[in-house]
Amino acid sequence: MRRIIFLAPLLLAALCEKPPPPKPPPPPPDPKAELTAKLDELYKALELQEPERLNEVLTADVLAYGLGNRDTFTNRDEIVESVRTELIPYGLRGDQFKRVTTSPHVQLAPGELSGWFYDFARFEQVRSGKASKFWKVRITGHAIFDAPLKLEGGIRSPKDNEEGPAPKNHWRVDALHVSFGYPDTELYAPDAAKKLKAPETAGADKPSGTEELVGLTRRMLDDIAVKVERTSESTQAVLIGTDPGDVFEGGGKFKELARPRLPELKKAAFTLKIEDGPRARMAQDGKSGWVSGVVVLRLGKPPKQQVLPAFRALWIFAVEKDLWSLVSEHQSLGLPVDLRKPAGDDEPTADGGS
């Protein structure tokens, strides 16, 4: 009886004790961090020699340009199988690839449902019994938030489905361009056409809604002044040419160089035409999109006209002040293995075409 009397106040206090406050909801996902994580997965597919990781990085109908002239893909399964085949000899020799330096730049379109990225990644090829080789790769791409959406308190969130909660990271890359630079001195040489093979065709595919992007791309090729005018001045804009040093990080840097030279460039006798394609896509919310194709540069006029080897190009556009602006351009030559040169200490820096 005394024990009951003694415990009664304690039991009463326990019953009257206030429940703990509810835990605050988790912070919303950071879309830029999510997209950066996808780029990390892209690199891990190479480092771990696990190409199946690309299934969680790429859309099923991704457009991708790889290092070689035959590396043109419009299907994720083809990319996974091609990468697997390419990695087999390295795996048999015991070679490994390690990231030495990367500095990915990621930017989101208005609404944060699509974005683009670029990076100049340096990899070390660790070889058994031999000195390492180092490779510097130029990478650009466009990505979409590939999931049905719902709003929770005004914040976007993937919808749950019948199988359970939606995955946390739904970003997928729908256009990817990976390349090595190739010196202009060799590209403009008389024997360049014998060394450089034409890129594999990707064909034309212009879904409804992409007409404006395709039209703008053609006008930029026809008139350099249009390109200068419609290039974004954002520090996250990037323009990459075929030469290793032909790189502008920040659209303002490109405009600063090109504007004073417009009269000279307009008088120059050259033409740029899309010979294969174009292919184009628009993000689901219409805030960004891309165009790709194979382009041929012709210098001079017949009969002395010089036709340079065809190059691949990926242009990415985003809405700025209700207009489409060029935020990424990546030109490259698909190089056969014997023309791929390891990165050296004297390689030009990726800034301002130096």
RATA-V402549 format. One record per backbone hydrogen bond with DSSP energy under -1.0 kcal/mol. CO is the residue of the C=O (numbers start at 0). NH is the residue of the N-H. If there is no record, write none. Layout:
<<CO | NH> <CO | NH>>
This chain:
<<0 | 4> <1 | 5> <2 | 6> <3 | 7> <6 | 10> <7 | 11> <8 | 12> <9 | 13> <10 | 14> <11 | 15> <29 | 33> <30 | 34> <31 | 35> <32 | 36> <33 | 37> <34 | 38> <35 | 39> <36 | 40> <37 | 41> <38 | 42> <39 | 43> <40 | 44> <42 | 46> <43 | 47> <44 | 49> <49 | 52> <50 | 53> <51 | 54> <52 | 55> <53 | 56> <53 | 57> <56 | 172> <58 | 61> <59 | 75> <62 | 175> <63 | 72> <64 | 177> <66 | 334> <67 | 70> <68 | 199> <69 | 71> <70 | 65> <72 | 63> <74 | 78> <75 | 79> <76 | 80> <77 | 81> <78 | 82> <79 | 83> <80 | 84> <81 | 85> <82 | 86> <83 | 87> <86 | 90> <87 | 91> <88 | 92> <89 | 94> <95 | 125> <97 | 123> <100 | 121> <104 | 117> <106 | 115> <108 | 111> <112 | 144> <113 | 108> <114 | 142> <115 | 106> <116 | 140> <117 | 104> <118 | 138> <120 | 136> <121 | 99> <121 | 100> <122 | 134> <123 | 97> <124 | 132> <125 | 95> <126 | 129> <132 | 124> <133 | 342> <134 | 122> <136 | 120> <137 | 178> <138 | 118> <139 | 176> <140 | 116> <141 | 173> <141 | 174> <142 | 114> <143 | 145> <143 | 171> <144 | 146> <147 | 158> <149 | 156> <151 | 154> <154 | 151> <156 | 149> <160 | 163> <163 | 160> <169 | 145> <171 | 143> <172 | 58> <173 | 62> <174 | 141> <175 | 64> <176 | 139> <178 | 137> <182 | 186> <183 | 187> <188 | 191> <190 | 193> <190 | 194> <191 | 195> <204 | 279> <206 | 209> <209 | 213> <210 | 214> <211 | 215> <212 | 216> <213 | 217> <214 | 218> <215 | 219> <216 | 220> <217 | 221> <218 | 222> <222 | 225> <222 | 226> <223 | 227> <224 | 228> <225 | 229> <229 | 325> <233 | 236> <233 | 250> <236 | 249> <237 | 328> <238 | 247> <239 | 330> <241 | 181> <242 | 245> <244 | 246> <245 | 240> <246 | 352> <247 | 238> <249 | 253> <250 | 254> <251 | 255> <252 | 256> <253 | 257> <254 | 258> <258 | 261> <260 | 264> <261 | 265> <262 | 266> <263 | 267> <267 | 269> <268 | 299> <270 | 297> <272 | 295> <275 | 293> <277 | 204> <278 | 291> <280 | 289> <282 | 285> <286 | 318> <287 | 282> <288 | 316> <289 | 280> <290 | 314> <291 | 278> <292 | 312> <293 | 274> <293 | 275> <294 | 310> <295 | 272> <296 | 307> <297 | 270> <298 | 305> <300 | 303> <305 | 298> <310 | 294> <311 | 331> <312 | 292> <313 | 329> <314 | 290> <315 | 326> <315 | 327> <316 | 288> <317 | 324> <319 | 322> <322 | 319> <324 | 317> <325 | 231> <326 | 237> <327 | 315> <328 | 239> <329 | 313> <331 | 311> <335 | 338> <336 | 339> <343 | 346> <348 | 350> <350 | 353>>
